[in-house]
Amino acid sequence: MSKVAKMPPGLSARELQDLYDRYAPGMYRRAFALLQREADAWDAVQESCIRVLQSAADFRREARPMTFVYRVTTNVSLNMLRARALRDVAPEDAGHEGAVDALAATECRDFLMKLARELDERALTVATLHYLDGMSQEEIAQVLGLSRKTIVRDVQRISALARALGEPEGIRRGAG
């Protein structure tokens, strides 16, 4: 990222390099939690970095860099998950996680793949933060920069769809 000829006014090349150095490990963990494949997770990190670079001018200085990077990584990973769901490719086994955690994560990820067929990008991001991360509606609103009222409506709509699709009982949810 350091060989950028022309930088948009939002972030400098040094700031972007610092973001990568600081957040790439977390970006990878986030992508891997969703995608369950090392190669796909690294692809998501790379694509996320490219998108952060491309949208550097849109970075709101009042937002925390972690929130911005987290949102981009989540969206890239969900898009990859949606594409995989459309192809109906079976995910690889998690392997190194504990059996219970791996089962819960796999069940949640598989359920998110079902939701990916029905939801737009923002709603799928809300669903991921709610089901996979167990975030509260207030936390989701803060991460996405939306009002809590908007998130409450989204979660209600997503929950109704989830029930209709046969939401697994083991899926954890964030508190209201």
N, C-alpha and C positions, 0 to 999 in steps of 0.2 A: 503494500500500500504506500510505501514511502516514495515511489517514483511516479507521482502524479504531476503532470505538467501544469494543469490548470485546475485549481480547486474552487468549488462553489463557496460562497461567502459564509456558510453555516459553520463548518469545522475546518481547521487547518490539517495539512498532511500529518503533522506531529500529533495533533489531537486524535486523528483517526488511528494512527499507529498505537498510541496509548490505549485507546479503546479496545483495539484488537488484543494487545498484550494483556490487558486487564480482564476482558470479558470472553475471549475465545474459549477458555475451559468451561465456563458456565453456559455459553452458547452450545457447545458440544453436548454437555449433559442434558440440556433442554431438548436438543434435536434428537439425541439418542433415546430419551424417555418416550418421545413420540414415535420415532421411526424404527427403533429396535434393531438397527443395522449400522455397524460402525462406518462403513463406506458412505451410506446415505447420510448419516449424521455429519460427517466431514464435508460432504457435498453441500449440505444445508448451511453449515458454517461458512463455507466459501461463498455461496450464493447470498447469504445474509450480509456478509462483509461488502460484497459488490453493491447490494441494495442500500446499505448504510452510506457507502461512498456516493452513490448516485443521488441519494436523497439528503445529503448533508446540508444542503441549502434549506431544506424543510425542517431541520432540527430546531425545535423551540428551546431556546436557552433556559426557559423556566422549567422545562422537563429535565428529569435526571437522565443522564446518559444510559444508565442501566435499564431504565424503563423503555427508552427508545430502542436499544439493541435487543432487549427481551421481546418486545412486540414484533420487531422485524424477524427475528429468529423463529418465533412461534408461527408467524404467518407463512414464512417460507416452508417450515416443516409441515404445517397443515396442508399447504398446497401440494407438497410431495406426497403426503398421506392420502389426500384426495385422489391424486393421479394413480397411486397404487391401488386404492380401493376400486377405482373404475376399471383397472386392469385385472382385479381379483387375484393379485399375486399373494401367495401365502408368505407371511413374515418369517424370518429366521427365529430360532429359539433364543431367548435372552441369555441362557447359559450361565453367566457368572453371578446373577442375582440370586438371592435366597428363593426357595421354592414358593413360599407364600407371596412374597413381594412380586416375584416374576409372574405368578398366576394373576394376581390383582392387576398389575400393570398391563399384562397381555389382554386380560378381559376388558379393561378400560380402553386400551388402544383399539381393540377390535370393535368395541362399541362406538368409539369416535369415528372409526371408518364407516360404520353404518350411518352415523349422523352426517358425515361428510357428503354423502349422496343427496342429502336433503337441505342442508343449510348453506347460506352464503358465507363468505370469508369471515366477516365480523362475528356472526352468530357462532360459527365453528370455533373461533378464538375464545369467545365467552364460554362455550361448552367445555373447551379444554381447560381453561383456567378454573372453572367450577368443578368439573369431574376429576381431572387428572391431578391438578395442583391443590384442590380442596380449598381454593380461595373463597372468602366471603364476597358478597355482592359489593360491599364497600371497597374491598381490596381490588376487585376486578375493575370497578369504576375508576379507581385511582391509576391503575396500570394502563388502562386504555384511554384515559383522559375523557371519559364520558360521565354523564350524570348518573347517580345511583338509581334514579327513577327509570332511566333508560335500561340499565342493567337488570333491574327488577322485572321489567316487562320482558326483556330478552330471556331471562332465566325461566320465567313462567312459561313462555312459548316453547323454549327448548325442553323443559321438563315434561310438558304435555306431549311433545313429539317423542321424547325418550320413553315415556310410558307406552305410547302407541307402538313403538318399535320393540318393546320388550326389554326395557332397561334391566340389566343384571342387578341383583340385590347387593352384590359386593362392591359396587361402585361407590366410592366415597364422594361426599359433596361438601362444599364450603357452607359455613353457617350463613344465615341471612344477613 
